[in-house]
């Protein structure tokens, strides 16, 4: 039985789609096994550059610790392991992000930080937010099954000229 080139191309595309889908679900597990937290930031549905550095502060106080983000991943320093929950601060694409109450277990999952300039009236009301530009949603993906999300108000601001970075 002969196959034409369009059938072979369709099979190849289908094979690539299966591999890509598998990588999406396996990547968080791989990063967690490496002790790396994968981070991705979206602004209005578009992926924007990851932060270069992240500042971590143990919620029980302490000195801020700055960690580098390499290839979309950062590591929770061993000296902070017992400081859970954490405050997580970073800047990217003209945005300051300051998340609070991030539990240690979340550093074993992939994070997608979702920033939008618009939000539903229901979300604004639920978060007691004045406007959508101060809301951050963090989707935590454990790599197996459904993840969970965290929504916070007052965690986002615009970087202004002359203002020091959020770390």
N, C-alpha and C positions, 0 to 999 in steps of 0.2 A: 504494500500500500504506500503510495507516494503522498508526501505532504508538501504543500506549497509553502513559500517563504512567509506568507502572512500567518499561517498556522504555527510555524516554528517561532516566529516573532512573538505571537500571543503566548505561547508556552513559556518562552524566555521571560517575558514581562511578568507572567503569573509567578514564575519561580522567584524572580527578584522581589516581587511583592510579598511572598511568603517569608523570604529571608529578612526583608526589611521589617515586617511585622514582628517576627521573632526577636530581632535585635531591640526593638522598642520595648518589648516586655522583659527581655533578659538584661538589658543595660542596667536598670536599677539594682538588680541582684549582683551583677558584676562589680559595680561601684561600691556597694555595701560590703562585699567580700574584701575589697581593697581598702576598706576604711575611709572611703571617699564619699562625700555628699555631692551628688550631681545637681547643679542649679541651672535653670533656664528662666529668662525674664521675657515676658510679653507685654507690649504696650499697644492697646487698642487692636489686639489680635495679631500683631506682627512681632516676630522674635527680634529683640534688640540685643546689643552686645552685653555679655555677662559682665558683672563687676570685676575689676582687676584684684581688688582686695575686699575682705569682709572683716568687720570688727565684731568680736564676740565678747559679751559681758555676762558673767554668771549673775543670775537674778538675785542672789544672796549678797551681791556686792563684789567688789574686787576690782582689779586693774583690767582695763580693756586689753584684749589680745587681738592683734591683727594677723589674719591669715591670708595667704595668696590663693587666688583662684587660677588653676591651671587646667586648660582644656575643659572648662566648665565644671571642674570639681575642686572642692576644698576639704580639708581634714579638720576634725575637731581635735584640738591639742589635748594630749593626755592630762595636762595640768588642770584642764577645765571639766574633766569627766564627772566629777562629783558636784559641780556647780549648777546642775539643772534646776529649774528651767533657765533659758538663756534669752538675752536680748541680742538681736542680729541686726547690724547696721551696714549699709553699703550705698554707693552711688553708681548710677549707670544712666547714660543717655540723658543727662540733665535732670535726673530724678534722685531725690534722697529717699531711701526706704529704711524704716526703723520698726522692726517686728519685735514684739515682746511675748514672753511666755512660751517659747519654743522648747519642748521637752527633748531630752537626750535621745529618746528612741527615734525621733524624727530625723536624726542625722544618719540613720541607716536607710533612708528612703531618698528617692529623687524628688527634687522640688521644682515646681513651675510657679513662679511668681507672676500673677496676673494683675496688670494695672490697666484701668480703663478710664477714659475721660467722661464716660456716661455710665449711669446705673439706673436700675429700676427704682421706682418710688418705694417699693416694698423693701428693697435692700437698704436704701438710705434711711428709712424709718427704723428697720431692725437694728442697724448699727448706730443710730443716732448721729448720722453724718450730715454735715451741712451740704457737702457736694461730693460727687463721685471721685474727684481728683485727690481725695484724701483717704481713699479706700485701697487696701491691698488684699488680694485673695491668694492664698498659698495652697496649691494642690500638692499633696504628698502622695507619691506613687511608690508602694512597697515592692512593685515588680510582680506580685502575684495577687490576683483578685482586685477588688476595688480599693482605691485609696480613700483618703479623707481630705477634707478641705478646712481651711481656717480663714475666716474673714475678719479683718481689723480695720477700724476707722482711726484716723489721726496718725497713720503710719507712713504717709507719703507727702512729700513736699517738693517743690521745684528748687533746684540749685540756683542761687542768685549770685551775681557778680560780687566778689569781695567776701563772700561767705565761706567759711572753712568747711572742708569735707565732713560728712557725717560719721567721723570715726575719731 
